[in-house]
């Protein structure tokens, strides 16, 4: 009896000690639907058990700025923010994959691809300092469109709705849902989207400082497990999960929540084919937690 009691005490002490971490970790994130597993885990108290807290901004750019101001240890990004932070001199590594855009980002035009390949000048409307730039680059590389014929016109997403197809102009628009809806109603046609991974891939991931990746592996692995758990629980009860995360989503109603979810694909359990696809984009399988 005494031995059993002592064993129980020892087990409890071991469990408690395993939950004590050297320091609190902060994740800088934003209100994108692909990061809802983090919001869900936060509301369920899962992150608190790992001594991890969230700092939530409205946009990817704002979340990246918080990280670059050294107010966070990790940051959620697309490849655009990941590259930009790296170029600023920060040693960060993608460690956890969340989702990929599954039709949420697209390229529209008033011309066909064949026509665009032949013309001498193309006006491109996009937000230049955003993931739009990577989407455009992958699109023109895949379809062999000379970048020297492109004139980039920096345009905020909400300003795109003012555009109308013009017969005497070759127009290309890089945008994302829901801004594409009004444009397509005006007559612009979709040439490509992130639904086809061979053309365009947009990846959402969690990036961490190299020191954290190397020195806090166990906690990161536990975080990965909690994200996997959160995704399963969210899929099992979408209505209940929406109630938990809606305050992070800038007023998004339940119908929009479901519609937006349909435009992404969870990649927390990626196929080897997908890992091979993103390897040259800087996502090293050696560091990605499975």
Residue, then its C-alpha position, 0 to 999 in steps of 0.5 A: x500500500x505504501x509503495x503504491x502511494x509513493x509511486x503515485x506521488x512520484x508519478x504526479x511530481x514527474x507529470x508536474x515537473x514535465x509541465x514546467x517550462x523555462x520561459x513563456x513562449x508567444x505566438x504572433x498571429x492574425x485572424x486568417x481562417x487557417x490559424x483557427x486551430x490556434x484560436x481553438x486551442x487557446x480557448x480550450x486551454x490547451x496552449x496554457x498547459x504549454x505556457x504559450x500565449x497568442x498575440x493576434x493582429x488583423x493582418x499577416x503584415x501586422x503579425x510579422x511586424x510584431x515578430x520583428x519588433x521582438x514581441x513574439x517568439x514564433x509567428x504564423x506566415x505565408x511564404x511571403x512573410x516568411x521570406x520577408x522576415x528571413x531577408x530582414x536578418x531573422x533566423x526563422x524556420x517553418x516548423x508546423x504546417x497549418x493549411x494551404x489555400x485551396x482556391x482562395x487565391x487566384x489570377x483573373x484576366x480579361x484575356x486568355x492565357x494564350x493571348x497574354x503570352x503573345x501581347x507586348x504589355x500587361x497591366x497587373x493589379x495586385x497588392x505588391x507587398x503581399x502573397x500576391x507577389x508570389x502568386x504572380x511569380x508562380x503563375x507567369x513562370x508556369x505559363x512562360x509569360x515574360x515578366x518584362x512585359x508586366x506593369x505592376x499597379x499596386x492596388x489594395x484588395x478593396x480597390x479592385x472592385x472598381x476595375x472593369x474589363x477593357x477591350x483595349x487593355x491586357x489586364x491581369x488581377x491577382x486577388x483572393x476571396x471574397x474580392x474575386x466575386x464582384x470582379x468575375x460578375x463584371x466579366x473577368x475570367x479566372x485563369x488559375x487558382x491555388x486549387x491546382x498545386x502544380x501552378x500556385x501554392x500558398x502555404x500557411x505555417x508556424x515559424x519559430x526562431x532557430x534557437x527555439x527549434x533546436x532547444x525546445x523540441x519537446x514543447x513544439x512537438x506537444x504544440x503540434x499534437x495539440x494543433x492536430x487535436x484541435x483540427x480533429x475536434x473542429x471538424x467533428x463539430x463545426x458549429x461549436x468550434x465556430x462559437x469558440x473562435x468567432x471573436x478572432x474572425x473580425x465579425x465573420x458569420x457562420x455561413x462565411x466561416x463554412x464558405x471560407x473553410x471550404x477554400x483551404x485544405x488542412x496540411x498538418x498531415x502532409x503527403x510526401x508529394x506535397x512535402x516535395x512540392x514545397x521543399x524548394x520553397x524553403x520548407x525543409x522536411x527536416x524541421x517540419x514536425x509530423 
